[in-house]
Amino acid sequence: MNVTRASTFVATVLATTMLTTTFLATSALAQQAPLRPDQQAYRALLKEMVETDTSITTGSCTALAEKIEGHLRGAGFTSAEIHRFAVPEFPKEGGIVAILPGSSKKAKPILLLGHLDVVVAKREDWTRDPYAFIEEGGYFYGRGVADMKAMDATWVDMLMRWRKAGKVPKRTIKLALTCGEETSTAFNGADWLAKNRRELIDAEFALNEGGSGRTDKPLEDGGRVVVQTIHVGEKTPVNYRIEATNPGGHSSTPVKENAIYELADAVARIRDFDFPLMLNDTTRAYFSKAGAARSDAMGKAMVAIAANPADSQAEALLNTDRAFHSMLRTTCVATLLDGGHANNALPQRAGANINCRIFPSVSAEDVRKTLETVIADSKMTVVRTDNRGPDAKAPPLNPAIIGPAEKLVAKYYPGVPMVPVMSTGATDGVFLSAVGIPSYGPPGFFGNPDGNGVHGLNERVSIQSVFTGRDLLTELVTAYAF
């Protein structure tokens, strides 16, 4: 998953809820209870997944999909229920779909989605081998253990247990484990399935990554789980290149028409521009519910903006929090610069990458046109440079989805609120929503305020989070499907 797990967002969510929660997480340094046989089997599966390198540079999703197929066949899944896929151009980026047929011909299936690929990790930068599954101090360490192989293993584990036990759900349960979520330059299995094998993944809704819980501080320091979230919608990431060109010339005779100056002026205008405030059902529910849990001025502003988006005083206060500011609108920011060709020549070209996170229902083309208007320089060009996928669509706050999740959060995390959130990052859910399959990120697992090294160094997840999340998600899918 991408920047949706940024630490600033995590810290903001924590601040909205930590004063009202009562669940005390077990210390990560406490003695772990002996694992049951089913937990031991799950741990072994997770270990194998983490120790199978699935990074884009040195790894292979196809190799892991093959191992998962072996486990599913060992549990009793047939060839008709297992579908491997890949394309010749990207032989290492294959995936797998497995289907557990339901008894009802009327109830639509549900889809469990997960990505197998992980962000590249360099051994020389890590304290431990990133592709070794290491248990230490109440945590599991390894690249992908949090993003998102613990959830992948949970999906595979539950289907295997149900098949071995002869359990038949009412709804058909489909599992799709794909590659390509962590990069926009590779083969994306979720996109390919949606466009080429829709029948394999067709479902009433999907459960995907994005939801989670957070603690107020690390478990080993006495941290508590203070919030659980359900991911309901996300922004669309889009990159644009803005570029100025000039004839150039000798630097000894400068002129004011300089590509670097023109680029600097354009970047400054983008810096000073705010897209208009927007709310949808998810963000309105988030600000209303999370704000009501606070007793400070920020909490009152959150409630006020949910009730009246035109409240300029409330907006001004909310804009002082970088995560709230981002949740309330489309954002664009300069992330890369280049320009000039020699230290003794006037620049003939200067450009910048503008990374935008677009609010659902706003088109990428409308944002491009807005950037042109903001720059207000007809000599500059604004061109979209990538196309990760379709524009994001916000799924509905469906009580049939939200209700069971809330009940299970109350069971496993007493006193901890569950808050719907719109991610400011991106997941593969956009490819599903584009073909009419709404995607939700359920609660269950949790992490520390520092983000647990996701996309960074020494990625880890607490052992308590893994086994609690596994149990909660198993019960949640049971509630939806059986």
Number of C-alpha atoms within 10 A of each C-alpha: 21 19 14 18 23 17 16 17 22 22 19 15 25 22 19 23 25 20 13 15 17 15 18 17 18 18 19 21 14 11 10 12 6 8 12 9 9 11 15 12 13 22 22 13 21 25 23 19 26 27 19 21 25 28 24 20 10 10 17 21 28 24 18 26 24 15 15 21 22 12 16 22 14 12 17 13 20 14 11 8 16 17 15 17 17 20 12 8 9 13 14 22 29 26 29 23 22 27 21 22 16 20 13 13 11 9 14 17 26 22 26 26 26 27 29 32 30 27 19 19 23 10 13 9 12 14 9 16 18 25 23 18 24 17 15 13 15 20 19 23 28 28 33 33 29 26 28 21 24 26 25 24 23 22 23 22 23 19 22 20 14 14 15 14 10 10 13 17 19 19 23 21 25 24 24 26 25 30 31 25 26 23 17 12 12 15 21 25 26 27 25 16 21 20 14 10 13 15 10 19 26 20 22 15 21 26 23 22 25 29 25 21 29 25 25 24 18 20 23 15 11 15 20 22 30 29 30 30 27 26 24 28 34 28 29 27 26 21 22 22 19 25 23 25 21 16 11 18 15 13 13 9 8 12 11 7 14 22 25 23 14 22 25 17 15 22 21 14 15 21 14 8 13 13 16 9 16 15 17 17 17 22 22 23 19 23 28 21 21 23 24 18 20 19 12 11 12 18 22 17 23 26 22 21 23 22 14 13 15 13 13 13 12 21 20 12 15 22 15 11 14 12 19 20 18 22 26 25 21 23 24 24 15 18 11 11 17 13 17 18 13 11 9 11 15 23 24 18 19 23 24 22 22 24 18 21 23 25 31 21 13 16 14 22 11 10 21 20 13 15 22 19 11 17 22 13 14 9 11 19 16 20 18 17 13 13 13 21 16 17 23 25 24 22 20 16 16 9 10 9 18 18 11 16 26 21 14 20 22 16 12 15 24 15 17 24 24 28 26 28 25 27 26 26 19 24 26 25 28 26 26 26 21 17 14 16 21 22 30 27 23 29 27 28 27 26 25 23 23 18 22 23 19 26 22 14 18 19 23 26 26 27 20 20 24 24 19 17 23 23 18 21 23 17 17 22 20 14 13 17 18 16
